[in-house]
């Protein structure tokens, strides 16, 4: 957590992500400080997380320990390892956690790349469909693709695949997965690869 989540987002998305650790065994302040120092933790650790009776009044609805959750700014749980079926002592899965966080650190709307690339989806949020635009400033003969992923990073649809050409390509997504079933309302990632360049933007599917 310290290196792969907290320090990673401090470096790559400064000010956008806050990591918290909860003391689920309700130890003393000295216990907590000793644990912090021994593990080299620099993000905040909260006391009395198991009982919900400490100064932080932290409520723990998912069993008692070894859990990882991603919560958005509105307090909605966007990811929880327990819900994904991971057993105790095997609930830290970095790529799943990062995928959920990445869906929240990319603003709804446009994502401009300093090299001149642009990926956006309009309208967003949407109900029946959205148009995805990929603007490409280069034509180098490499391959390109646009795809849709859920917040855990799983690919659910391929919107386009072809040669990398100069200009703007527009494709539509009707909110359906690869086999034609409509996806559930929620947050999804539109990803584009242009040669070695990777872009992503978040879209919201409404009911």
KEMARDREN-585908 format. One record per atom (N, C-alpha, C): atom name; chain; z negated, y negated, x. Coordinates in nm, 3 decimals. Layout:
mardo:pafi:up:north:east
CA:A:Z:Y:X
...
//
This chain:
mardo:pafi:up:north:east
N:A:0.000:0.120:0.082
CA:A:0.000:0.000:0.000
C:A:0.000:-0.126:0.086
N:A:-0.081:-0.128:0.189
CA:A:-0.092:-0.247:0.273
C:A:0.042:-0.284:0.335
N:A:0.106:-0.187:0.400
CA:A:0.230:-0.216:0.474
C:A:0.354:-0.211:0.385
N:A:0.366:-0.106:0.304
CA:A:0.490:-0.081:0.232
C:A:0.503:-0.160:0.103
N:A:0.393:-0.209:0.050
CA:A:0.399:-0.290:-0.072
C:A:0.353:-0.433:-0.044
N:A:0.228:-0.451:-0.008
CA:A:0.173:-0.585:0.006
C:A:0.244:-0.665:0.115
N:A:0.249:-0.613:0.237
CA:A:0.313:-0.687:0.346
C:A:0.464:-0.700:0.324
N:A:0.524:-0.596:0.267
CA:A:0.668:-0.599:0.242
C:A:0.704:-0.715:0.149
N:A:0.630:-0.730:0.039
CA:A:0.663:-0.836:-0.057
C:A:0.614:-0.973:-0.011
N:A:0.509:-0.975:0.070
CA:A:0.469:-1.102:0.130
C:A:0.581:-1.157:0.217
N:A:0.652:-1.068:0.286
CA:A:0.760:-1.109:0.375
C:A:0.889:-1.139:0.301
N:A:0.927:-1.051:0.206
CA:A:1.058:-1.061:0.142
C:A:1.059:-1.140:0.013
N:A:0.945:-1.147:-0.057
CA:A:0.936:-1.222:-0.182
C:A:0.806:-1.302:-0.182
N:A:0.789:-1.395:-0.088
CA:A:0.661:-1.465:-0.074
C:A:0.621:-1.538:-0.202
N:A:0.495:-1.517:-0.240
CA:A:0.440:-1.586:-0.356
C:A:0.474:-1.525:-0.490
N:A:0.551:-1.415:-0.492
CA:A:0.593:-1.357:-0.619
C:A:0.513:-1.233:-0.661
N:A:0.447:-1.169:-0.566
CA:A:0.379:-1.042:-0.596
C:A:0.235:-1.051:-0.546
N:A:0.142:-1.003:-0.630
CA:A:0.002:-0.996:-0.590
C:A:-0.044:-0.850:-0.597
N:A:-0.097:-0.800:-0.487
CA:A:-0.154:-0.665:-0.485
C:A:-0.305:-0.674:-0.507
N:A:-0.359:-0.579:-0.582
CA:A:-0.503:-0.570:-0.606
C:A:-0.546:-0.425:-0.593
N:A:-0.664:-0.404:-0.536
CA:A:-0.723:-0.271:-0.532
C:A:-0.853:-0.272:-0.609
N:A:-0.877:-0.167:-0.686
CA:A:-0.999:-0.160:-0.768
C:A:-1.093:-0.053:-0.715
N:A:-1.220:-0.089:-0.697
CA:A:-1.323:0.007:-0.657
C:A:-1.362:0.090:-0.779
N:A:-1.309:0.213:-0.788
CA:A:-1.331:0.296:-0.906
C:A:-1.462:0.373:-0.901
N:A:-1.536:0.361:-0.788
CA:A:-1.663:0.433:-0.777
C:A:-1.782:0.338:-0.783
N:A:-1.755:0.210:-0.810
CA:A:-1.861:0.111:-0.833
C:A:-1.963:0.107:-0.719
N:A:-1.911:0.097:-0.598
CA:A:-1.999:0.088:-0.481
C:A:-2.054:-0.052:-0.463
N:A:-2.129:-0.069:-0.358
CA:A:-2.188:-0.199:-0.328
C:A:-2.086:-0.288:-0.259
N:A:-2.121:-0.414:-0.246
CA:A:-2.035:-0.507:-0.175
C:A:-2.015:-0.461:-0.030
N:A:-2.122:-0.406:0.029
CA:A:-2.114:-0.359:0.167
C:A:-2.018:-0.239:0.178
N:A:-2.023:-0.148:0.080
CA:A:-1.931:-0.035:0.078
C:A:-1.786:-0.082:0.074
N:A:-1.762:-0.179:-0.011
CA:A:-1.626:-0.229:-0.029
C:A:-1.575:-0.297:0.097
N:A:-1.660:-0.376:0.159
CA:A:-1.620:-0.446:0.281
C:A:-1.596:-0.348:0.396
N:A:-1.677:-0.243:0.404
CA:A:-1.658:-0.141:0.507
C:A:-1.526:-0.068:0.487
N:A:-1.494:-0.032:0.362
CA:A:-1.367:0.033:0.332
C:A:-1.250:-0.057:0.369
N:A:-1.259:-0.183:0.332
CA:A:-1.153:-0.281:0.363
C:A:-1.130:-0.291:0.513
N:A:-1.237:-0.303:0.589
CA:A:-1.224:-0.319:0.734
C:A:-1.172:-0.192:0.801
N:A:-1.218:-0.076:0.756
CA:A:-1.174:0.050:0.816
C:A:-1.026:0.077:0.791
N:A:-0.977:0.037:0.674
CA:A:-0.838:0.063:0.637
C:A:-0.744:-0.050:0.676
N:A:-0.799:-0.164:0.717
CA:A:-0.714:-0.277:0.753
C:A:-0.648:-0.343:0.635
N:A:-0.715:-0.347:0.522
CA:A:-0.659:-0.401:0.399
C:A:-0.675:-0.552:0.396
N:A:-0.569:-0.624:0.360
CA:A:-0.576:-0.770:0.352
C:A:-0.557:-0.823:0.209
N:A:-0.523:-0.736:0.113
CA:A:-0.515:-0.782:-0.026
C:A:-0.653:-0.768:-0.092
N:A:-0.678:-0.839:-0.203
CA:A:-0.812:-0.837:-0.264
C:A:-0.851:-0.700:-0.317
N:A:-0.980:-0.666:-0.301
CA:A:-1.039:-0.546:-0.358
C:A:-1.143:-0.588:-0.461
N:A:-1.134:-0.529:-0.580
CA:A:-1.221:-0.568:-0.691
C:A:-1.335:-0.469:-0.707
N:A:-1.453:-0.519:-0.734
CA:A:-1.570:-0.432:-0.751
C:A:-1.580:-0.380:-0.894
N:A:-1.647:-0.264:-0.906
CA:A:-1.685:-0.208:-1.037
C:A:-1.566:-0.190:-1.130
N:A:-1.455:-0.144:-1.077
CA:A:-1.337:-0.123:-1.161
C:A:-1.350:-0.005:-1.255
N:A:-1.432:0.094:-1.220
CA:A:-1.443:0.212:-1.304
C:A:-1.515:0.187:-1.434
N:A:-1.617:0.101:-1.432
CA:A:-1.698:0.078:-1.552
C:A:-1.648:-0.039:-1.635
N:A:-1.573:-0.130:-1.572
CA:A:-1.534:-0.251:-1.644
C:A:-1.650:-0.345:-1.665
N:A:-1.760:-0.322:-1.590
CA:A:-1.881:-0.402:-1.612
C:A:-1.910:-0.498:-1.497
N:A:-1.820:-0.505:-1.399
CA:A:-1.844:-0.591:-1.285
C:A:-1.804:-0.735:-1.310
N:A:-1.809:-0.815:-1.205
CA:A:-1.774:-0.956:-1.219
C:A:-1.629:-0.975:-1.263
N:A:-1.542:-0.879:-1.226
CA:A:-1.401:-0.892:-1.260
C:A:-1.372:-0.841:-1.401
N:A:-1.465:-0.761:-1.457
CA:A:-1.447:-0.704:-1.592
C:A:-1.313:-0.631:-1.601
N:A:-1.284:-0.550:-1.501
CA:A:-1.158:-0.478:-1.496
C:A:-1.167:-0.351:-1.578
N:A:-1.077:-0.336:-1.674
CA:A:-1.074:-0.218:-1.760
C:A:-0.976:-0.118:-1.704
N:A:-1.015:0.009:-1.696
CA:A:-0.930:0.113:-1.638
C:A:-0.895:0.217:-1.745
N:A:-0.784:0.201:-1.817
CA:A:-0.752:0.293:-1.925
C:A:-0.691:0.425:-1.879
N:A:-0.649:0.437:-1.753
CA:A:-0.582:0.557:-1.704
C:A:-0.674:0.634:-1.610
N:A:-0.744:0.732:-1.661
CA:A:-0.836:0.815:-1.584
C:A:-0.913:0.732:-1.482
N:A:-0.961:0.794:-1.373
CA:A:-1.061:0.720:-1.295
C:A:-1.021:0.682:-1.154
N:A:-0.909:0.734:-1.100
CA:A:-0.882:0.703:-0.960
C:A:-0.739:0.740:-0.921
N:A:-0.702:0.699:-0.799
CA:A:-0.571:0.734:-0.742
C:A:-0.457:0.702:-0.838
N:A:-0.451:0.578:-0.882
CA:A:-0.344:0.536:-0.972
C:A:-0.275:0.412:-0.919
N:A:-0.149:0.398:-0.957
CA:A:-0.069:0.284:-0.913
C:A:0.006:0.229:-1.033
N:A:-0.011:0.101:-1.057
CA:A:0.050:0.037:-1.173
C:A:0.117:-0.093:-1.130
N:A:0.224:-0.128:-1.202
CA:A:0.291:-0.257:-1.184
C:A:0.277:-0.331:-1.316
N:A:0.219:-0.451:-1.310
CA:A:0.192:-0.531:-1.429
C:A:0.263:-0.664:-1.416
N:A:0.334:-0.705:-1.521
CA:A:0.409:-0.831:-1.512
C:A:0.318:-0.950:-1.541
N:A:0.375:-1.070:-1.538
CA:A:0.296:-1.192:-1.553
C:A:0.238:-1.208:-1.692
N:A:0.291:-1.135:-1.790
CA:A:0.239:-1.140:-1.926
C:A:0.132:-1.033:-1.949
N:A:0.099:-0.956:-1.846
CA:A:-0.002:-0.853:-1.858
C:A:0.050:-0.721:-1.912
N:A:0.183:-0.704:-1.918
CA:A:0.243:-0.580:-1.968
C:A:0.259:-0.482:-1.853
N:A:0.212:-0.358:-1.873
CA:A:0.226:-0.254:-1.771
C:A:0.372:-0.208:-1.770
N:A:0.442:-0.234:-1.661
CA:A:0.583:-0.198:-1.648
C:A:0.603:-0.064:-1.580
N:A:0.501:-0.019:-1.508
CA:A:0.509:0.111:-1.441
C:A:0.368:0.162:-1.422
N:A:0.349:0.292:-1.442
CA:A:0.221:0.355:-1.410
C:A:0.249:0.497:-1.364
N:A:0.201:0.533:-1.246
CA:A:0.228:0.664:-1.188
C:A:0.177:0.777:-1.277
N:A:0.066:0.755:-1.344
CA:A:0.008:0.857:-1.434
C:A:0.105:0.891:-1.546
N:A:0.175:0.790:-1.599
CA:A:0.271:0.811:-1.707
C:A:0.393:0.890:-1.661
N:A:0.418:0.890:-1.531
CA:A:0.534:0.962:-1.477
C:A:0.502:1.108:-1.443
N:A:0.382:1.150:-1.477
CA:A:0.345:1.290:-1.460
C:A:0.295:1.328:-1.322
N:A:0.275:1.230:-1.234
CA:A:0.226:1.263:-1.101
C:A:0.079:1.302:-1.107
N:A:0.044:1.407:-1.035
CA:A:-0.092:1.459:-1.036
C:A:-0.181:1.381:-0.939
N:A:-0.312:1.396:-0.959
CA:A:-0.411:1.330:-0.874
C:A:-0.385:1.363:-0.727
N:A:-0.399:1.266:-0.643
CA:A:-0.379:1.274:-0.498
C:A:-0.232:1.281:-0.460
N:A:-0.143:1.257:-0.558
CA:A:0.001:1.251:-0.529
C:A:0.067:1.149:-0.621
N:A:0.004:1.031:-0.632
CA:A:0.055:0.932:-0.726
C:A:0.117:0.810:-0.657
N:A:0.112:0.804:-0.525
CA:A:0.175:0.691:-0.456
C:A:0.318:0.730:-0.422
N:A:0.414:0.668:-0.492
CA:A:0.555:0.692:-0.467
C:A:0.622:0.556:-0.446
N:A:0.638:0.523:-0.320
CA:A:0.680:0.389:-0.280
C:A:0.806:0.343:-0.351
N:A:0.910:0.426:-0.356
CA:A:1.038:0.383:-0.410
C:A:1.028:0.352:-0.559
N:A:0.950:0.430:-0.633
CA:A:0.931:0.402:-0.776
C:A:0.858:0.270:-0.795
N:A:0.755:0.248:-0.715
CA:A:0.678:0.124:-0.727
C:A:0.765:0.004:-0.692
N:A:0.841:0.015:-0.583
CA:A:0.928:-0.097:-0.543
C:A:1.035:-0.125:-0.648
N:A:1.091:-0.019:-0.708
CA:A:1.194:-0.039:-0.810
C:A:1.137:-0.117:-0.928
N:A:1.016:-0.084:-0.969
CA:A:0.954:-0.155:-1.081
C:A:0.925:-0.300:-1.044
N:A:0.876:-0.324:-0.923
CA:A:0.848:-0.461:-0.880
C:A:0.977:-0.540:-0.865
N:A:1.080:-0.478:-0.809
CA:A:1.206:-0.549:-0.788
C:A:1.266:-0.596:-0.919
N:A:1.243:-0.521:-1.027
CA:A:1.295:-0.563:-1.157
C:A:1.229:-0.691:-1.204
N:A:1.111:-0.722:-1.151
CA:A:1.038:-0.841:-1.193
C:A:1.052:-0.957:-1.095
N:A:1.090:-0.928:-0.970
CA:A:1.102:-1.035:-0.872
C:A:1.241:-1.097:-0.869
N:A:1.339:-1.034:-0.935
CA:A:1.472:-1.092:-0.947
C:A:1.479:-1.166:-1.079
N:A:1.510:-1.294:-1.077
CA:A:1.510:-1.375:-1.199
C:A:1.616:-1.327:-1.297
N:A:1.584:-1.338:-1.427
CA:A:1.684:-1.311:-1.529
C:A:1.794:-1.415:-1.514
N:A:1.918:-1.369:-1.504
CA:A:2.029:-1.463:-1.489
C:A:2.105:-1.439:-1.361
N:A:2.135:-1.543:-1.287
CA:A:2.223:-1.533:-1.173
C:A:2.147:-1.498:-1.045
N:A:2.215:-1.426:-0.959
CA:A:2.163:-1.401:-0.825
C:A:2.271:-1.443:-0.726
N:A:2.250:-1.553:-0.659
CA:A:2.348:-1.603:-0.562
C:A:2.308:-1.557:-0.423
N:A:2.406:-1.514:-0.345
CA:A:2.384:-1.471:-0.209
C:A:2.433:-1.583:-0.117
N:A:2.358:-1.613:-0.010
CA:A:2.398:-1.724:0.078
C:A:2.534:-1.706:0.142
N:A:2.586:-1.583:0.143
CA:A:2.719:-1.559:0.202
C:A:2.832:-1.587:0.103
N:A:2.798:-1.627:-0.019
CA:A:2.901:-1.662:-0.116
C:A:2.921:-1.562:-0.226
N:A:2.848:-1.451:-0.227
CA:A:2.857:-1.353:-0.335
C:A:2.775:-1.402:-0.454
N:A:2.815:-1.360:-0.573
CA:A:2.739:-1.398:-0.694
C:A:2.747:-1.284:-0.794
N:A:2.631:-1.244:-0.845
CA:A:2.623:-1.142:-0.949
C:A:2.545:-1.200:-1.066
N:A:2.601:-1.195:-1.185
CA:A:2.531:-1.246:-1.302
C:A:2.575:-1.170:-1.426
N:A:2.493:-1.181:-1.531
CA:A:2.524:-1.117:-1.659
C:A:2.498:-1.217:-1.771
N:A:2.597:-1.235:-1.857
CA:A:2.588:-1.329:-1.968
C:A:2.645:-1.265:-2.095
N:A:2.573:-1.273:-2.208
CA:A:2.441:-1.331:-2.226
C:A:2.331:-1.241:-2.170
N:A:2.215:-1.298:-2.155
CA:A:2.100:-1.225:-2.102
C:A:1.974:-1.302:-2.140
N:A:1.889:-1.245:-2.227
CA:A:1.889:-1.111:-2.286
C:A:2.006:-1.091:-2.384
N:A:2.029:-0.964:-2.423
CA:A:2.138:-0.936:-2.516
C:A:2.102:-0.816:-2.604
N:A:2.177:-0.807:-2.716
CA:A:2.159:-0.693:-2.807
C:A:2.279:-0.600:-2.806
N:A:2.397:-0.654:-2.829
CA:A:2.515:-0.567:-2.844
C:A:2.595:-0.549:-2.716
N:A:2.586:-0.644:-2.623
CA:A:2.662:-0.630:-2.500
C:A:2.651:-0.753:-2.412
N:A:2.682:-0.735:-2.285
CA:A:2.680:-0.846:-2.190
C:A:2.798:-0.831:-2.095
N:A:2.844:-0.945:-2.042
CA:A:2.953:-0.945:-1.944
C:A:2.895:-0.965:-1.805
N:A:2.925:-0.872:-1.717
CA:A:2.877:-0.878:-1.579
C:A:2.987:-0.936:-1.492
N:A:2.954:-1.039:-1.415
CA:A:3.050:-1.103:-1.326
C:A:3.007:-1.082:-1.181
N:A:3.099:-1.034:-1.100
CA:A:3.077:-1.020:-0.957
C:A:3.180:-1.104:-0.884
N:A:3.134:-1.211:-0.819
CA:A:3.222:-1.298:-0.741
C:A:3.214:-1.256:-0.594
N:A:3.331:-1.231:-0.537
CA:A:3.341:-1.177:-0.403
C:A:3.423:-1.273:-0.316
N:A:3.365:-1.327:-0.209
CA:A:3.437:-1.422:-0.124
C:A:3.524:-1.356:-0.018
N:A:3.530:-1.222:-0.016
CA:A:3.601:-1.155:0.093
C:A:3.692:-1.045:0.038
N:A:3.790:-1.009:0.118
CA:A:3.880:-0.897:0.087
C:A:3.897:-0.818:0.217
N:A:3.812:-0.715:0.235
CA:A:3.813:-0.645:0.362
C:A:3.853:-0.498:0.350
N:A:3.900:-0.457:0.232
CA:A:3.947:-0.321:0.214
C:A:3.838:-0.218:0.194
N:A:3.713:-0.261:0.185
CA:A:3.604:-0.165:0.163
C:A:3.592:-0.130:0.015
N:A:3.502:-0.040:-0.019
CA:A:3.483:-0.002:-0.158
C:A:3.376:-0.089:-0.224
N:A:3.382:-0.097:-0.357
CA:A:3.286:-0.177:-0.433
C:A:3.252:-0.104:-0.561
N:A:3.137:-0.137:-0.619
CA:A:3.094:-0.072:-0.743
C:A:2.992:-0.160:-0.814
N:A:2.987:-0.144:-0.947
CA:A:2.886:-0.209:-1.030
C:A:2.823:-0.101:-1.116
N:A:2.689:-0.095:-1.116
CA:A:2.620:0.011:-1.190
C:A:2.494:-0.043:-1.256
N:A:2.440:0.037:-1.349
CA:A:2.319:0.000:-1.423
C:A:2.210:0.101:-1.388
N:A:2.088:0.051:-1.367
CA:A:1.975:0.136:-1.330
C:A:1.853:0.099:-1.415
N:A:1.765:0.197:-1.438
CA:A:1.639:0.164:-1.503
C:A:1.543:0.109:-1.399
N:A:1.423:0.067:-1.440
CA:A:1.334:0.000:-1.346
C:A:1.274:0.095:-1.243
N:A:1.289:0.227:-1.264
CA:A:1.246:0.323:-1.164
C:A:1.355:0.350:-1.061
N:A:1.472:0.284:-1.078
CA:A:1.580:0.298:-0.983
C:A:1.682:0.405:-1.016
N:A:1.663:0.477:-1.126
CA:A:1.758:0.582:-1.163
C:A:1.886:0.521:-1.221
N:A:2.001:0.567:-1.173
CA:A:2.128:0.517:-1.224
C:A:2.156:0.576:-1.361
N:A:2.191:0.490:-1.457
CA:A:2.216:0.539:-1.593
C:A:2.360:0.514:-1.638
N:A:2.432:0.427:-1.567
CA:A:2.572:0.402:-1.604
C:A:2.647:0.341:-1.487
N:A:2.774:0.379:-1.474
CA:A:2.864:0.316:-1.378
C:A:2.962:0.229:-1.456
N:A:2.963:0.099:-1.427
CA:A:3.048:0.006:-1.501
C:A:3.185:-0.010:-1.437
N:A:3.190:0.003:-1.306
CA:A:3.320:-0.013:-1.237
C:A:3.307:0.036:-1.094
N:A:3.416:0.091:-1.045
CA:A:3.423:0.132:-0.904
C:A:3.567:0.114:-0.857
N:A:3.586:0.053:-0.741
CA:A:3.722:0.029:-0.693
C:A:3.724:-0.039:-0.559
N:A:3.841:-0.089:-0.518
CA:A:3.852:-0.155:-0.387
C:A:3.792:-0.295:-0.390
N:A:3.744:-0.337:-0.276
CA:A:3.685:-0.469:-0.261
C:A:3.798:-0.573:-0.247
N:A:3.812:-0.658:-0.350
CA:A:3.917:-0.761:-0.348
C:A:3.856:-0.899:-0.370
N:A:3.922:-0.998:-0.317
CA:A:3.877:-1.136:-0.329
C:A:3.881:-1.183:-0.474
N:A:3.779:-1.259:-0.514
CA:A:3.780:-1.317:-0.648
C:A:3.664:-1.269:-0.734
N:A:3.675:-1.290:-0.866
CA:A:3.571:-1.256:-0.961
C:A:3.615:-1.140:-1.049
N:A:3.533:-1.037:-1.056
CA:A:3.559:-0.924:-1.143
C:A:3.461:-0.927:-1.259
N:A:3.512:-0.906:-1.380
CA:A:3.428:-0.907:-1.499
C:A:3.436:-0.772:-1.569
N:A:3.319:-0.715:-1.598
CA:A:3.311:-0.590:-1.672
C:A:3.205:-0.607:-1.780
N:A:3.212:-0.529:-1.885
CA:A:3.114:-0.539:-1.993
C:A:3.023:-0.417:-1.994
N:A:2.901:-0.440:-2.036
CA:A:2.808:-0.329:-2.061
C:A:2.758:-0.341:-2.203
N:A:2.777:-0.235:-2.280
CA:A:2.739:-0.236:-2.422
C:A:2.600:-0.181:-2.446
N:A:2.521:-0.168:-2.341
CA:A:2.385:-0.120:-2.357
C:A:2.376:0.030:-2.376
N:A:2.477:0.102:-2.328
CA:A:2.477:0.248:-2.343
C:A:2.475:0.317:-2.207
N:A:2.417:0.436:-2.206
CA:A:2.410:0.517:-2.084
C:A:2.543:0.590:-2.063
N:A:2.549:0.667:-1.956
CA:A:2.673:0.731:-1.915
C:A:2.734:0.818:-2.025
N:A:2.650:0.889:-2.102
CA:A:2.699:0.981:-2.204
C:A:2.716:0.917:-2.341
N:A:2.695:0.786:-2.351
CA:A:2.723:0.715:-2.474
C:A:2.604:0.680:-2.559
N:A:2.486:0.731:-2.526
CA:A:2.367:0.699:-2.606
C:A:2.316:0.560:-2.571
N:A:2.277:0.486:-2.672
CA:A:2.224:0.351:-2.649
C:A:2.089:0.360:-2.579
N:A:2.068:0.275:-2.479
CA:A:1.943:0.277:-2.404
C:A:1.833:0.211:-2.487
N:A:1.710:0.239:-2.452
CA:A:1.595:0.178:-2.519
C:A:1.584:0.031:-2.482
N:A:1.531:-0.051:-2.570
CA:A:1.507:-0.191:-2.535
C:A:1.418:-0.201:-2.411
N:A:1.444:-0.299:-2.327
CA:A:1.363:-0.315:-2.207
C:A:1.439:-0.380:-2.094
N:A:1.385:-0.367:-1.974
CA:A:1.440:-0.431:-1.854
C:A:1.523:-0.330:-1.776
N:A:1.642:-0.373:-1.733
CA:A:1.730:-0.289:-1.654
C:A:1.784:-0.371:-1.536
N:A:1.832:-0.300:-1.435
CA:A:1.890:-0.364:-1.319
C:A:2.041:-0.341:-1.316
N:A:2.116:-0.450:-1.297
CA:A:2.258:-0.439:-1.267
C:A:2.270:-0.450:-1.115
N:A:2.331:-0.349:-1.055
CA:A:2.347:-0.350:-0.910
C:A:2.495:-0.351:-0.873
N:A:2.525:-0.421:-0.766
CA:A:2.662:-0.426:-0.716
C:A:2.660:-0.397:-0.566
N:A:2.753:-0.317:-0.522
CA:A:2.771:-0.293:-0.379
C:A:2.913:-0.336:-0.343
N:A:2.924:-0.418:-0.240
CA:A:3.053:-0.466:-0.191
C:A:3.054:-0.440:-0.041
N:A:3.116:-0.330:-0.001
CA:A:3.105:-0.291:0.139
C:A:2.960:-0.263:0.173
N:A:2.907:-0.335:0.271
CA:A:2.767:-0.319:0.311
C:A:2.672:-0.415:0.239
N:A:2.725:-0.498:0.152
CA:A:2.644:-0.597:0.080
C:A:2.588:-0.533:-0.048
N:A:2.458:-0.557:-0.075
CA:A:2.394:-0.506:-0.195
C:A:2.337:-0.623:-0.274
N:A:2.369:-0.628:-0.403
CA:A:2.320:-0.733:-0.491
C:A:2.255:-0.668:-0.613
N:A:2.165:-0.740:-0.678
CA:A:2.103:-0.689:-0.801
C:A:2.058:-0.806:-0.886
N:A:2.063:-0.788:-1.016
CA:A:2.009:-0.886:-1.108
C:A:1.948:-0.814:-1.227
N:A:1.850:-0.874:-1.288
CA:A:1.779:-0.811:-1.398
C:A:1.838:-0.852:-1.532
N:A:1.848:-0.757:-1.624
CA:A:1.893:-0.788:-1.760
C:A:1.791:-0.730:-1.858
N:A:1.784:-0.791:-1.975
CA:A:1.691:-0.747:-2.078
C:A:1.769:-0.708:-2.201
N:A:1.751:-0.582:-2.244
CA:A:1.815:-0.531:-2.367
C:A:1.716:-0.548:-2.482
N:A:1.757:-0.617:-2.586
CA:A:1.672:-0.641:-2.702
C:A:1.692:-0.534:-2.808
N:A:1.598:-0.524:-2.899
CA:A:1.610:-0.428:-3.009
C:A:1.722:-0.469:-3.103
//
